[in-house]
């Protein structure tokens, strides 16, 4: 069956007009869902193979957001007894307050760069010697920008690892529902700031629930297929080997990874 057409619809969590309480509430709920549901457990094996082929454990995490995906992945890697990465969190819109807490809890594994980092134009000082990762965020980029991220990686001969929690199927978001509902309801109590605003949006109105469901469905419609990823990356040359594979997640979920490593 042919995949649905890709739609570059808006998401509340990356729309400034939505307000920080709503945006952060959605992102915090997602991060908690990843942890509570062990959603990234299936990434450990392909992530480990990627770092082995890249011959490094130094990682530049692009589009890190709150840092929760990187933190949860670190926890899963440590739980599995694998070699621990050293991850530098970066984003075009750094969330330094959140990152400081994460890095204090994981010294030696997590650190951050406080200045904005454009994933299409990474400073050489940050890029040198590091593999690049984008966890659950590549779908936010329209095709032209997504292609430029891959082009910059190949031009720099940097290994790059992409992962998404879904394939392009709106039903895939349903796998988040069991743990996502609990994370959503608990978030106003567990959030580090704007608790009253988040409580009003979550407990006294359907705003956060409606926006979160919308963002989840839209995310699945934005996700790139294997064919689209290969069409962007393989013509770039550079002696890269590109790997696409699916991984199983709890509650019947199914995500994918796509990574490229230059030939030595």
N, C-alpha and C positions, 0 to 999 in steps of 0.2 A: 504494500500500500504506500502511495506517495505521501511524503510528509506535508503537513499544512504549510501554506505560504508563510514566510517570515514577516511579522508585523512589528514595526518600530513604534509601538504605542508608548504613551507616557506611563511612568510609575510614580506614585506619591513619594516614595522614599528618596528619589533623586530630583524632586521638584521643589525649589526654594519657596514657592508660593504656598506650599502645603503647611509650612510652619515647623519649627524644630521639634516640638513636642510630639507631633504626629509622625514625622520622619524618623526621629530617634526611637520612638516606641515600636515602629515596625521593624527597624534594623535590630534593636535589642531583642525583640521577640524571636527574630530569625536566628540570632546568635545563640540564644538559650535553647531553641529547638534543636540546633545542631548538636549541642552538648547533651541535653537530656535524652534525645532520641538516638545518640551515637550515630548520627547521619554520615559522618565522615570516616567511619571505621573502614569502609571499603576502599578508601583512597590510600591507605597506608602502603599496600603492596605496590601499586603502580608508582606512587610517589617515591618509594624507596628505590625502585628500579630506575626511575628517572635520574635521581641523584647519583646513583652508581654509574650510569652511562655518562652523566655530565661530569663525573669525577670531582665532585665538590659537595660540601655540606653547607656552603655559604649561599644564602638565598635572599634575593631582593623581591619582597612581596609587594606587588603593584596593586593599586585600587584596594587597599587593605580595609577601608571603611572603619568600623569600630575596632578592628583587629581580632574579632571573635573567631572568624574562620581559621586564621593562622594559629591562634591559641588552641582551639579545639583540635586541629590537626596535630599540633605538637603533643597534646595530651594522648592522642590515639597512637602516635608513633612511639612515645615513651612507654605506654601500656603494652605495646607489642614487642618491646625490647629491641627496637631497631636503632640504628645510628641516629643520634639527635642532630637536627639541623640547627644552624644559627641564622635566624630570620630577621631581616631588617624591614620594618613596616614603613610603607610610603603610600602617599595618596595625593591627588591634586588638591584635595581639601583635608589637610591633616587634622586628626582628632587627638591632639596631643594629651589632653587630660585623660581620656580613656586609655590611650597607649601607655602613659606613665604607670598606671595601675597594673596593666597586664605585664609590662616589662619588669616591674618591681617583683611581681610574683614568679617570673620566669627569667631570672638573671642568667646570662650566658646563652639562652636560647632565643630570647626576643629582645630587640632593641628597635629604635625608631629614628627616622629623620624628620625633623620638625618643620622643614621647609616644603612647599608644594613641589610635587614631582609629576611631570607630564609623562605618561607611559609611552608616548610617541617620540619623546626627546629626553632621554635619561642622561644626566651628567655622567661623564666618564668616571669620575671619582667614585660614584655610587655603583656603577655597573661593573667595574673591573673585578674579575674573578668570581662573580656571583651568577648563579642561575636565576632565572626569572619565573615567578609564579603569579597567576591570577586565579583566585579561588572564588567561584560562584559569582563572577562579576563581568566576564567578557561579553555577556549578552547585552550589557548596557550600551555598548558601543555600536553605532551604525556601521555598515560595511566599510565605508571609506576609512574611518578611524581604526576599525578592527584590523584592516589590512596594513595600515601604517604601523601599528604596534608590532605585527609580525615582521614587517619589512625592517624596522629598526633593530629587532632582535637578530635577524639574519645578517644585516649589515655589520652588526657588532660582534657576530659569531658567538652569541650568547644562547645557551640552552634555555628553552621556554616551555612551561608547563601550564596548561589551561584545564580547569575542571568546571563542570556544571552539574547541579543537583538533579537536573531533569533532561530528558530528550524533549523534542518539540511535540509535546502532547499535553494539553491542559489537564488531562486526568492524572498526569504524573504528580501534580501538586497535591493531590489527595493523600499521598503518603505522608505529608507533613501534618495532616489534620489532627491525628490523635495526640501528638505531643505539642503541636503548635497551639491548640486551643488552651492547654494548660499554661504554656509559656505566655500567651497573650494575657490571660486573666491574672497571672502572678506578676507581670512586669511592673505595674505601678508600685507594688510593694518593694520590688527588688531594684528598681532603677536608682541611679545615683543622683539624679536631679529631676526637676520639674514633675515631681510625683503627683501633685494635685492636678496639674493640667493633664497628665497622662491618665490619672484615675477618672477624670471627667470624660475624657475621650473614649475610655475603655469600658467603664462600669456604668456611666450615666447616659451613654449614647452609643449608637452602632458605628461611630465614625472609624475607630481604629480597626474593628473587625472588617468592615466593608472595604476600607482602603487596603488592608492586609491581604484579603482574598483577591481583590483586583490585582494587586502587585504580583501575587503568586501566579495567577493565571497569565497575566501579561508576560511575566518572566519566561514561562514555558513557550510563549509564542515568539519571543525574541531570540531564543536559543538557536545557535547555528548548527546545522547538520554536518555530518562528516564530509559530504560532498562539497559543501560551501567552505569549510575549513581548508580542505585540500586545494580547492580552487584558489584560495588566497595565498597559501603557503608554498606549495610544491613548485610553482613557476619561479620562485625566488632563488632557487639553486642553492649554492653555498655548500653542497655536499651534505645537506641535512638528511637525517632519517626521521620521518614523521610517523607517529604511532597513534592510532585511535582505538579506544576500547571502552566498553561499558563496565560499570561496577554496580553491585547490588547494595541497596540500602534497606534499613528496616521498614516494616510496614508495606512491603511490596514495592518500594521505590527503586528507581533505576537511573543512575547518573552516568556521566561519561568523562573521560580524560582524553586530552589531545596534547601530545608533547613532541618537540623537535630537538634533536641534539646534533651539532655539527660534527662532521667527520674529522678525525685527528690527522 
